[in-house]
Amino acid sequence: MSSITKNKQYYKFSAYGFLKNLRFFDAFFILFLLESGLSYTQIGILYGVREIVINIFEIPSGIIADTYGRKASLIASFIIYISSFIIFYFFSDFWLFMLAFILYGVADAFRSGTHKGMIMDYLKINHWSEQKIAYYGYTRSWSQKGSAISSLLAGGLVFYSGEYYSIFLYSIVPYILNLLLILSYPQELNKTKKQNSEKPKEGIKAAIVTLFRTIKQIPVLTIIHTSATHTAYLKAVKDYIQPLMVNVAILIPLMTQVQGKKMNGLIVGIIYFFIYLITSRASQLASLPMLQNHKHIPFITLLLGLTSGIFCGIFYQYDLWLISLVFFVGIYFIESLRKPILTGFITDQVPGEILTSVISVQNQLRTIITAILAMAFGMLADIWGIGLSFIIISLVLMAISGGLVMVRSHSPKS
């Protein structure tokens, strides 16, 4: 394992990820929406609209964060997140849910990539850039630990209350704490030195010119596409596995005497707890030299993730819930393993002053793919069921990604 420097700011970075992922509703989001009377198609539409909103705001939010300040961008993001949680708590109407999803999308756009940019800039300021993959992997592992604790606590809350909606209210507390944490970050992380020397208008113009010059480079485009595809895939399908977890809960003899929703809360929370402990370890394993130095690791891991999705769908289709769940965990594991590595690859290819913007381009591509996949998955699930939806979506993505690699390998080098 690569050694990293752990100081006060390292623990602040780690605490940020931990608190950010204390979204108690995550483990029960689909179950909550289904209970509110929504169909899989309506849920797919809501997820798709959220991704479209992220897509609209993604690049502008990255440029604004790089130009006017990353701390302000993150603070605004958490305030908007809290607004969406309040709507979910008080209302159960499809169109109000639409508003909450739109707010959530805006918040995601202003948050995504911003904190990564701050971490990478911090490492450059301190001349620790060689630690970037291990450093980001270890700080990200705390995000996964946050998800693990979040799932366990949320399961306990649902078990004792017998309700899903109250967990949105509890999710406000860690987001307020994270807002205060961001305020304590040193001012040097708000902007790069180059940005601080420029006037806002000049900074925006320079950022846009440098951004488009950078993303036209084939190596940058390749990493952006490969990274965005797998992340979008997981983001689009991950919540649809919650009904499978409910079926797993039914298989446990000790839970047959427990009321339905309370049983779901306890078992789903425990399952997610162990999933995120595994993904936390996966983020740390990204620092292994054999993974960092393998030039084909982005595409290999993409294929492994999609293959896990195919088998997840096959076993889901035949009601082999536990085996299906194992392959679903495989998708999560692959994503957590590859994310620090690909972030490090991107950092090697782009200037620090536009890093947040380039990550925003990657995230924008991800949101386009996620929006398409979420809507398609929801409609397919209503027609043929969740198992076949997993198989179809995974095979289509595998065919497209393989085709793009073949085209790229036969294209002239630039």
RADAKA-V616181 format. One record per backbone hydrogen bond with DSSP energy under -1.0 kcal/mol. NH is the residue of the N-H (numbers start at 0). CO is the residue of the C=O. If there is no record, write none. Layout:
BEGIN
NH|CO, NH|CO
END
This chain:
BEGIN
10|6, 11|7, 12|8, 13|9, 14|10, 15|11, 16|12, 17|13, 18|14, 19|15, 20|16, 21|18, 22|20, 23|21, 25|22, 27|24, 28|25, 31|27, 32|28, 33|29, 34|30, 35|31, 36|33, 37|32, 42|38, 43|39, 44|40, 45|41, 46|42, 47|43, 48|44, 49|45, 50|46, 51|47, 52|48, 53|49, 54|50, 55|51, 56|52, 57|53, 60|56, 61|57, 62|58, 63|59, 64|60, 65|61, 66|62, 67|63, 68|64, 69|189, 72|68, 73|69, 74|70, 75|71, 76|72, 77|73, 78|74, 79|75, 80|76, 81|77, 82|78, 83|79, 84|80, 85|81, 86|82, 87|83, 88|84, 89|85, 90|86, 96|92, 97|93, 98|94, 99|95, 100|96, 101|97, 102|98, 103|99, 104|100, 105|101, 106|102, 107|103, 108|104, 109|105, 110|106, 111|107, 113|110, 116|112, 117|113, 118|114, 119|115, 120|116, 121|117, 122|118, 123|119, 124|120, 125|121, 126|123, 127|122, 130|127, 131|128, 134|130, 135|131, 136|132, 137|133, 138|134, 139|135, 140|136, 143|139, 144|140, 145|141, 146|142, 147|143, 148|144, 149|145, 150|146, 151|147, 152|148, 153|149, 154|150, 155|151, 156|152, 157|153, 158|154, 159|155, 160|156, 161|157, 166|163, 167|164, 169|165, 170|166, 171|168, 175|171, 176|172, 177|173, 178|174, 179|175, 180|176, 181|177, 182|178, 184|181, 188|185, 189|186, 195|191, 196|192, 197|194, 202|198, 203|199, 204|200, 205|201, 206|202, 207|203, 208|204, 209|205, 210|206, 211|207, 212|208, 213|209, 214|210, 216|213, 220|216, 221|217, 222|218, 223|219, 224|220, 225|221, 226|222, 227|223, 228|224, 229|225, 230|226, 231|227, 232|228, 233|229, 234|230, 235|231, 236|232, 237|233, 239|236, 240|237, 241|238, 244|240, 245|241, 246|242, 247|243, 248|244, 249|245, 251|248, 254|251, 255|252, 257|254, 262|258, 263|259, 264|260, 265|261, 266|262, 267|263, 268|264, 269|265, 270|266, 271|267, 272|268, 273|269, 274|270, 275|271, 276|272, 277|273, 278|274, 279|275, 280|276, 281|277, 282|278, 283|279, 284|280, 286|283, 287|284, 290|287, 291|287, 292|288, 296|293, 299|295, 300|296, 301|297, 302|298, 303|299, 304|300, 305|301, 306|302, 307|303, 308|304, 309|305, 310|306, 311|307, 312|308, 313|309, 314|310, 315|311, 316|312, 317|313, 318|315, 319|314, 320|318, 323|319, 324|320, 325|321, 326|322, 327|323, 328|324, 329|325, 330|326, 331|327, 332|328, 333|329, 334|330, 335|331, 336|332, 337|333, 338|334, 341|337, 342|338, 343|339, 344|340, 345|341, 346|342, 347|343, 348|345, 349|345, 353|350, 354|351, 357|353, 358|354, 359|355, 360|356, 361|357, 362|358, 363|359, 364|360, 365|361, 366|362, 367|363, 368|364, 369|365, 370|366, 371|367, 372|368, 373|369, 374|370, 375|371, 376|372, 377|373, 378|374, 379|375, 380|376, 381|377, 382|378, 383|379, 388|384, 389|385, 390|386, 391|387, 392|388, 393|389, 394|390, 395|391, 396|392, 397|393, 398|394, 399|395, 400|396, 401|397, 402|398, 403|399, 404|400, 405|401, 406|402, 407|403, 408|404, 409|405
END
